[in-house]
Amino acid sequence: MAGTIVGVELDLTHPLAYGYRRSELAVIRTGEMVLPASPDPFENVAHYQDPPRLSGWISPENQRRLAGQPAVIASRMGRGVVIQLLDDPNFRAYFYGSNRLFLNAIFLSGLIDSTSAPDSWR
């Protein structure tokens, strides 16, 4: 999957998506790993589209494996925040679409609160 351009859907209400006007974002896959979704839906900041491929080659099996899985997870842990960005947001310093995610992770991570789904969702 490395080198393939894939689409993600951002949660525009999340602090890490600040400044994005559209929920669709193209990112470059830099590996084969897939993150397991967080049980807290508010921690899953971005998901891969279904189908995820926008450009390049990706096997049908990997497309199924990636579709709908989280691309960005932000979780409160203790007094800090753990932000998991599955793909390199600053890939070779020329793919600018995801740079804002990286900068928001640095400067706006303090705005991320610990959340949980209402009991009625369980």
C-alpha positions as CSV (number, residue, x, y, z in Angstrom):
1,M,0.0,0.0,0.0
2,A,3.0,2.4,0.5
3,G,2.9,5.2,-2.0
4,T,-0.8,5.0,-2.8
5,I,-3.0,8.1,-2.3
6,V,-6.0,7.3,-0.2
7,G,-9.0,9.3,1.0
8,V,-10.0,9.9,4.6
9,E,-13.1,11.4,6.1
10,L,-12.4,13.9,8.9
11,D,-14.6,14.7,11.9
12,L,-14.7,18.4,11.3
13,T,-15.9,19.0,14.9
14,H,-12.7,17.7,16.3
15,P,-9.9,20.2,17.3
16,L,-7.4,18.3,15.1
17,A,-9.5,19.1,12.1
18,Y,-9.5,22.8,12.8
19,G,-9.2,24.9,9.6
20,Y,-10.4,22.2,7.3
21,R,-13.5,23.1,5.3
22,R,-14.2,19.8,3.7
23,S,-14.3,16.5,5.4
24,E,-12.6,14.7,2.6
25,L,-8.8,14.6,2.7
26,A,-6.2,12.9,0.5
27,V,-3.2,11.3,2.3
28,I,-0.3,9.2,1.1
29,R,-0.1,5.7,2.6
30,T,3.4,5.1,4.0
31,G,3.1,1.6,5.2
32,E,0.9,-1.5,5.7
33,M,-0.3,-1.1,9.3
34,V,-3.9,-0.6,10.2
35,L,-5.1,0.8,13.5
36,P,-7.8,-0.8,15.5
37,A,-10.7,1.6,16.1
38,S,-11.0,3.1,19.5
39,P,-14.1,2.0,21.5
40,D,-14.8,5.7,22.2
41,P,-16.2,7.1,18.9
42,F,-15.0,10.6,19.7
43,E,-11.4,9.5,19.7
44,N,-11.5,8.4,16.0
45,V,-10.7,11.7,14.3
46,A,-10.5,10.4,10.7
47,H,-11.5,7.1,8.9
48,Y,-10.4,5.8,5.5
49,Q,-13.1,6.1,2.9
50,D,-14.8,3.1,1.3
51,P,-13.2,2.4,-1.1
52,P,-10.0,4.1,0.1
53,R,-7.9,4.3,-3.1
54,L,-7.8,7.7,-4.9
55,S,-4.6,7.1,-7.0
56,G,-2.0,4.4,-7.3
57,W,-2.3,0.7,-6.8
58,I,-3.7,-1.2,-3.8
59,S,-4.8,-4.8,-3.9
60,P,-8.5,-5.6,-3.4
61,E,-7.7,-7.4,-0.2
62,N,-5.9,-4.3,1.3
63,Q,-8.7,-2.0,0.1
64,R,-11.2,-4.1,2.1
65,R,-8.8,-4.2,5.1
66,L,-8.3,-0.4,5.1
67,A,-11.9,0.7,4.3
68,G,-13.6,2.4,7.3
69,Q,-10.6,1.9,9.6
70,P,-9.3,4.9,11.6
71,A,-6.5,7.0,10.1
72,V,-6.1,9.3,13.1
73,I,-6.9,8.6,16.8
74,A,-6.6,11.1,19.6
75,S,-6.9,9.9,23.2
76,R,-6.4,11.5,26.5
77,M,-4.0,9.6,28.7
78,G,-3.2,10.8,32.2
79,R,-2.4,14.5,31.9
80,G,-1.5,14.3,28.2
81,V,-2.8,13.3,24.8
82,V,-1.7,10.4,22.6
83,I,-2.3,11.2,18.9
84,Q,-1.9,8.3,16.5
85,L,-1.3,9.5,12.9
86,L,-1.1,6.3,10.8
87,D,0.4,8.0,7.7
88,D,3.1,10.6,7.5
89,P,1.3,14.0,7.4
90,N,4.5,15.7,6.2
91,F,5.4,13.2,3.5
92,R,8.5,14.4,1.7
93,A,7.5,18.0,2.4
94,Y,5.5,18.3,-0.8
95,F,2.1,16.7,0.0
96,Y,0.6,19.7,1.8
97,G,-3.0,18.5,2.4
98,S,-2.3,16.8,5.7
99,N,0.3,19.2,7.2
100,R,-2.5,21.0,9.1
101,L,-3.3,17.7,11.0
102,F,0.4,17.7,12.2
103,L,0.4,21.3,13.2
104,N,-3.0,21.0,14.9
105,A,-1.7,18.0,16.8
106,I,1.2,20.1,18.1
107,F,-0.7,23.3,18.9
108,L,-4.3,22.3,19.6
109,S,-3.9,19.0,21.4
110,G,-4.6,20.7,24.7
111,L,-8.1,21.3,23.6
112,I,-8.9,17.6,23.4
113,D,-11.0,16.5,26.3
114,S,-11.6,13.1,27.6
115,T,-15.0,12.0,26.4
116,S,-17.2,8.9,26.4
117,A,-20.3,7.8,24.6
118,P,-23.6,8.2,26.4
119,D,-24.9,5.1,28.1
120,S,-27.8,5.0,25.6
121,W,-25.2,4.2,22.8
122,R,-24.0,1.1,24.5
